[in-house]
Amino acid sequence: MTADISALTLEHKASLLSGKHFWSTKSIDDAGIPSIVLTDGPHGIRRQDAAADHLGINDSLPSTCFPPAVAVGSSWDPDVAANVGAAVGREARAFGVSVVLGPGVNIKRSPLCGRNFEYYSEDPLLSGVLGAAHVTGLQGTGPGASVKHFAANNQETERMRISADVDERTLREIYFPAFERVVTEARPATVMCSYNKVNGVYASHNKWLLTDVLRGDWGFDGAVVSDWGAVSDRVAGVAAGMDLEMPGSGGTTDQQIIDAVRAGRLTEEQVDNAVHRVVALTALAREATHDLPLEEHHALAREVAAESVVLLKNRETLPLENGQRIGVIGPFAASPRFQGGGSSHINATRTDSALEELTALANERNATVDYATGFSLEEPGSAILQNEAISVAQAADVAVVFAGLSEREESEGFDRTGLELPANQVELIRAVAAAAPKTVVVLSNGGVVSLEGWHDDVDAIVEGWLLGQAGGGALADVLFGVVNPSGRLAETIPLHLEDNPSWLNFPGEQGHVRYSEGVFVGYRYYTTAGVKVRYPFGHGLSYTTFDTSELDVETLSDDSVTVRATVTNTGERPGKHVVQVYVATTAGPVRRPARELRAFTKISLQPGKSKRVALTLDRRAFAYWDIELDRWVVPAGSYTIQVCSDASTVLAEQEVTLAGDSIIRELTMDSTVGDWFAHPAVGPALMAGLTASMTEEQAKQAQENNDQLKMVESMPMQQFLAFTNGLFPAEALEALMELSKKEEAAS
């Protein structure tokens, strides 16, 4: 039951709008308002019971480190995200945590973002579906979630002061939809506002973001909490809809709120609204259960990690076979990197190394494992270590090199400057590939790394991302074929950093970063511009094969369809396949990407078995954000429904024609000549007036000669009249504008 705040003094109410300590809110015992704990936890609970910090510096209580979002994103499986969310929620209850700070659903605008490991994808649909599943799973166990970081927080460089300058169509189509889906489908307890500015206004006091869009357009009724230390103007924040400042300011900003109300710069009603939302969170208060199902959760962590591994390349090398001599090389095999650095850093309950897990599976299969360190994460290069690795590779049937990035090279707080692996690792990979009969490279990295300079030298590449504390076992399962890999890339691997559409405007300059690529983020740019990539969004191999057939698209309404296709496992192993449905169109007045992901599902099939898959595409699958009408619009026209294996490879497609929305725009003197003549009601009347005084032959020529109209069609009518000495009478144009207004209202 929510506490009654009507009897609270202004001082009491103001005090509730900021934290008591680093991780907890204030209580008012006499009013029955308890304190609650909020803590980091996108992929595990970072509960600190001593010194507190936001950057993972101080120790925290042991908890399960599940695969971070970079891995879960590659699972393309909402069940995986939901299972991780539910497990994190159970551990939150064990620690008495009421609100878990996560998941992060920001878009991977650039592969250089140092926090990309905490986000799912470069695509808003994939990010939103997985984020909503995580929140639903987590909140189903009791605690609340805090979806973050709203909004346009896509870099670490100057994150506390940079202005992300983004046009509204791009915000609505790329950077908002994941948040919108989580809010409308999963109803998170809180939304966390980001550090940065959006178009010059800090997110923490941006009324358009926090009230107009979040609450007005999406119906969010929970609390908005600041990122830790993100508040720049507390009074403006309350007015904008930012409810809870974390951590507390020692009473300083509470007094600012009190003073603003008494000075008339803030109404007490605005304060009450924020207090109601913060107090509602206290319904989530629970005593710690101290029930940590460690073995169960470790097994789950291994299972979901294996679902997230992406097999990028395989030249008849994987899975590893019984009786082979396997050379395992690289320090990441013995001491895995399984999570990112910063505020989400978990004190794992245990850690599985790939070396130990591979050895255990090898022993069961009459295979042997030899190990060499190969390279140092601290020293630039070591001939001794490399020579030891070459010796192991020469004696092996297959060499497996574990390479990647250390926490020193990518973390919250800073962005990377390049995509390359460290030079000593590239040198080692090439040397091993030259020495071993077969070479596999297993990558451990939170953000995309370049494969250039060594890709063609090796036989197989496994993208292992950061897989959580059980990642070593998951990699062993995939390498030996205990688990058939089914991960798909949630972000593009480019050939060159310079190919990325954000490259010229990342991370910005002089306090601003311009999102000049607009909606052409990630694969939306690469496919539209015809830029070759190393591996496209959605790519991933399996140890079996699949066939897609019998595509059928049924039109349900003017703006929705159902897509059906049959998928068959044509190989010899059980496996999972991701059905990816994209929409391609040129309909409408705005530039559209070559194709956009609009639906997906992951299915499991036994060898020789088939499944008929049905996916419905609603109006948003065909819509663009119209900045003139300030709403979503589905233009009438042709749409190609494409079932793809990845963003670059179409397996089957079918074209449909949709009636879409009937859009008739009001005309003004600023409307172009082209707009006037193209108007369905005004255009014919205008042409009739133009040709009324002409001979029949002149009128025919005027109607057939489009070249002259093309020369002036982009000219505003006001300027056109000036150039033609008032070709059309002013009163006639006024009547036609009134007609257009009536037609718009009727549409």
FENBELVEN-V377825 format. One record per residue. N is the residue number from 1. SS is DSSP state (~ for helix, > for strand, _ for the rest). Layout:
BEGIN
<<N & SS> <N & SS>>
END
This chain:
BEGIN
<<1 & _> <2 & _> <3 & _> <4 & _> <5 & _> <6 & _> <7 & _> <8 & _> <9 & _> <10 & ~> <11 & ~> <12 & ~> <13 & ~> <14 & ~> <15 & ~> <16 & _> <17 & _> <18 & >> <19 & >> <20 & _> <21 & _> <22 & _> <23 & _> <24 & >> <25 & >> <26 & _> <27 & _> <28 & >> <29 & ~> <30 & ~> <31 & ~> <32 & _> <33 & >> <34 & _> <35 & _> <36 & _> <37 & >> <38 & >> <39 & >> <40 & >> <41 & _> <42 & _> <43 & _> <44 & _> <45 & _> <46 & _> <47 & _> <48 & _> <49 & _> <50 & _> <51 & _> <52 & _> <53 & _> <54 & _> <55 & _> <56 & _> <57 & _> <58 & _> <59 & _> <60 & _> <61 & _> <62 & _> <63 & >> <64 & _> <65 & _> <66 & _> <67 & _> <68 & _> <69 & ~> <70 & ~> <71 & ~> <72 & ~> <73 & ~> <74 & ~> <75 & ~> <76 & _> <77 & _> <78 & ~> <79 & ~> <80 & ~> <81 & ~> <82 & ~> <83 & ~> <84 & ~> <85 & ~> <86 & ~> <87 & ~> <88 & ~> <89 & ~> <90 & ~> <91 & ~> <92 & ~> <93 & ~> <94 & ~> <95 & ~> <96 & _> <97 & _> <98 & _> <99 & >> <100 & >> <101 & >> <102 & _> <103 & _> <104 & >> <105 & _> <106 & _> <107 & _> <108 & _> <109 & _> <110 & _> <111 & _> <112 & _> <113 & _> <114 & _> <115 & _> <116 & ~> <117 & ~> <118 & ~> <119 & _> <120 & _> <121 & _> <122 & _> <123 & _> <124 & ~> <125 & ~> <126 & ~> <127 & ~> <128 & ~> <129 & ~> <130 & ~> <131 & ~> <132 & ~> <133 & ~> <134 & ~> <135 & ~> <136 & ~> <137 & ~> <138 & ~> <139 & ~> <140 & _> <141 & _> <142 & _> <143 & _> <144 & >> <145 & >> <146 & >> <147 & >> <148 & >> <149 & >> <150 & >> <151 & _> <152 & _> <153 & _> <154 & _> <155 & _> <156 & _> <157 & _> <158 & _> <159 & _> <160 & _> <161 & _> <162 & _> <163 & >> <164 & >> <165 & >> <166 & _> <167 & _> <168 & ~> <169 & ~> <170 & ~> <171 & ~> <172 & ~> <173 & ~> <174 & ~> <175 & ~> <176 & _> <177 & ~> <178 & ~> <179 & ~> <180 & ~> <181 & ~> <182 & ~> <183 & ~> <184 & ~> <185 & ~> <186 & ~> <187 & _> <188 & _> <189 & _> <190 & >> <191 & >> <192 & >> <193 & >> <194 & _> <195 & _> <196 & _> <197 & >> <198 & >> <199 & _> <200 & _> <201 & >> <202 & >> <203 & ~> <204 & ~> <205 & ~> <206 & _> <207 & ~> <208 & ~> <209 & ~> <210 & ~> <211 & ~> <212 & ~> <213 & ~> <214 & ~> <215 & ~> <216 & ~> <217 & ~> <218 & _> <219 & _> <220 & _> <221 & _> <222 & _> <223 & >> <224 & >> <225 & >> <226 & >> <227 & _> <228 & _> <229 & _> <230 & _> <231 & _> <232 & _> <233 & _> <234 & ~> <235 & ~> <236 & ~> <237 & ~> <238 & ~> <239 & ~> <240 & ~> <241 & _> <242 & _> <243 & _> <244 & >> <245 & >> <246 & _> <247 & _> <248 & _> <249 & _> <250 & _> <251 & _> <252 & ~> <253 & ~> <254 & ~> <255 & ~> <256 & ~> <257 & ~> <258 & ~> <259 & ~> <260 & ~> <261 & ~> <262 & ~> <263 & _> <264 & _> <265 & _> <266 & _> <267 & _> <268 & ~> <269 & ~> <270 & ~> <271 & ~> <272 & ~> <273 & ~> <274 & ~> <275 & ~> <276 & ~> <277 & ~> <278 & ~> <279 & ~> <280 & ~> <281 & ~> <282 & ~> <283 & ~> <284 & ~> <285 & _> <286 & _> <287 & _> <288 & _> <289 & _> <290 & _> <291 & _> <292 & _> <293 & _> <294 & ~> <295 & ~> <296 & ~> <297 & ~> <298 & ~> <299 & ~> <300 & ~> <301 & ~> <302 & ~> <303 & ~> <304 & ~> <305 & ~> <306 & ~> <307 & ~> <308 & ~> <309 & _> <310 & >> <311 & >> <312 & >> <313 & >> <314 & >> <315 & _> <316 & _> <317 & _> <318 & _> <319 & _> <320 & _> <321 & _> <322 & _> <323 & _> <324 & _> <325 & >> <326 & >> <327 & >> <328 & >> <329 & >> <330 & _> <331 & ~> <332 & ~> <333 & ~> <334 & ~> <335 & _> <336 & _> <337 & _> <338 & _> <339 & _> <340 & _> <341 & _> <342 & _> <343 & _> <344 & _> <345 & _> <346 & _> <347 & _> <348 & >> <349 & _> <350 & _> <351 & _> <352 & _> <353 & _> <354 & ~> <355 & ~> <356 & ~> <357 & ~> <358 & ~> <359 & ~> <360 & ~> <361 & ~> <362 & ~> <363 & ~> <364 & ~> <365 & _> <366 & _> <367 & _> <368 & >> <369 & >> <370 & >> <371 & >> <372 & >> <373 & _> <374 & _> <375 & _> <376 & _> <377 & _> <378 & _> <379 & _> <380 & _> <381 & _> <382 & _> <383 & ~> <384 & ~> <385 & ~> <386 & ~> <387 & ~> <388 & ~> <389 & ~> <390 & ~> <391 & ~> <392 & ~> <393 & ~> <394 & ~> <395 & ~> <396 & _> <397 & _> <398 & >> <399 & >> <400 & >> <401 & >> <402 & >> <403 & >> <404 & >> <405 & _> <406 & _> <407 & _> <408 & _> <409 & _> <410 & _> <411 & >> <412 & _> <413 & _> <414 & >> <415 & _> <416 & _> <417 & _> <418 & _> <419 & _> <420 & _> <421 & _> <422 & _> <423 & ~> <424 & ~> <425 & ~> <426 & ~> <427 & ~> <428 & ~> <429 & ~> <430 & ~> <431 & ~> <432 & ~> <433 & ~> <434 & ~> <435 & ~> <436 & _> <437 & _> <438 & _> <439 & >> <440 & >> <441 & >> <442 & >> <443 & >> <444 & >> <445 & _> <446 & _> <447 & _> <448 & _> <449 & _> <450 & _> <451 & _> <452 & _> <453 & _> <454 & _> <455 & ~> <456 & ~> <457 & ~> <458 & _> <459 & _> <460 & >> <461 & >> <462 & >> <463 & >> <464 & _> <465 & _> <466 & _> <467 & _> <468 & _> <469 & _> <470 & _> <471 & ~> <472 & ~> <473 & ~> <474 & ~> <475 & ~> <476 & ~> <477 & ~> <478 & ~> <479 & ~> <480 & _> <481 & _> <482 & _> <483 & _> <484 & _> <485 & _> <486 & _> <487 & _> <488 & _> <489 & _> <490 & _> <491 & _> <492 & _> <493 & >> <494 & >> <495 & _> <496 & _> <497 & ~> <498 & ~> <499 & ~> <500 & _> <501 & _> <502 & _> <503 & ~> <504 & ~> <505 & ~> <506 & _> <507 & _> <508 & _> <509 & >> <510 & _> <511 & _> <512 & >> <513 & >> <514 & >> <515 & _> <516 & _> <517 & _> <518 & _> <519 & _> <520 & _> <521 & _> <522 & _> <523 & ~> <524 & ~> <525 & ~> <526 & ~> <527 & ~> <528 & ~> <529 & ~> <530 & _> <531 & _> <532 & _> <533 & >> <534 & >> <535 & >> <536 & _> <537 & _> <538 & _> <539 & _> <540 & _> <541 & >> <542 & _> <543 & _> <544 & _> <545 & _> <546 & >> <547 & >> <548 & >> <549 & >> <550 & >> <551 & >> <552 & >> <553 & >> <554 & >> <555 & >> <556 & >> <557 & >> <558 & _> <559 & _> <560 & >> <561 & >> <562 & >> <563 & >> <564 & >> <565 & >> <566 & >> <567 & >> <568 & >> <569 & >> <570 & _> <571 & _> <572 & _> <573 & _> <574 & _> <575 & >> <576 & >> <577 & >> <578 & >> <579 & >> <580 & >> <581 & >> <582 & >> <583 & >> <584 & >> <585 & _> <586 & _> <587 & _> <588 & _> <589 & _> <590 & _> <591 & _> <592 & _> <593 & _> <594 & _> <595 & _> <596 & >> <597 & >> <598 & >> <599 & >> <600 & >> <601 & >> <602 & >> <603 & >> <604 & >> <605 & >> <606 & _> <607 & _> <608 & _> <609 & _> <610 & >> <611 & >> <612 & >> <613 & >> <614 & >> <615 & >> <616 & >> <617 & >> <618 & _> <619 & ~> <620 & ~> <621 & ~> <622 & _> <623 & _> <624 & >> <625 & >> <626 & >> <627 & _> <628 & _> <629 & _> <630 & _> <631 & >> <632 & >> <633 & >> <634 & _> <635 & _> <636 & _> <637 & >> <638 & >> <639 & >> <640 & >> <641 & >> <642 & >> <643 & >> <644 & >> <645 & >> <646 & >> <647 & _> <648 & _> <649 & >> <650 & >> <651 & >> <652 & >> <653 & >> <654 & >> <655 & >> <656 & >> <657 & >> <658 & >> <659 & _> <660 & _> <661 & _> <662 & _> <663 & _> <664 & _> <665 & _> <666 & _> <667 & _> <668 & _> <669 & _> <670 & _> <671 & _> <672 & >> <673 & ~> <674 & ~> <675 & ~> <676 & ~> <677 & ~> <678 & ~> <679 & _> <680 & _> <681 & _> <682 & ~> <683 & ~> <684 & ~> <685 & ~> <686 & ~> <687 & ~> <688 & ~> <689 & ~> <690 & ~> <691 & ~> <692 & _> <693 & _> <694 & _> <695 & _> <696 & ~> <697 & ~> <698 & ~> <699 & ~> <700 & ~> <701 & ~> <702 & ~> <703 & ~> <704 & ~> <705 & _> <706 & ~> <707 & ~> <708 & ~> <709 & ~> <710 & ~> <711 & ~> <712 & ~> <713 & _> <714 & _> <715 & _> <716 & >> <717 & ~> <718 & ~> <719 & ~> <720 & ~> <721 & ~> <722 & ~> <723 & ~> <724 & _> <725 & _> <726 & _> <727 & _> <728 & _> <729 & _> <730 & ~> <731 & ~> <732 & ~> <733 & ~> <734 & ~> <735 & ~> <736 & ~> <737 & ~> <738 & ~> <739 & ~> <740 & ~> <741 & ~> <742 & ~> <743 & ~> <744 & ~> <745 & ~> <746 & ~> <747 & _>>
END
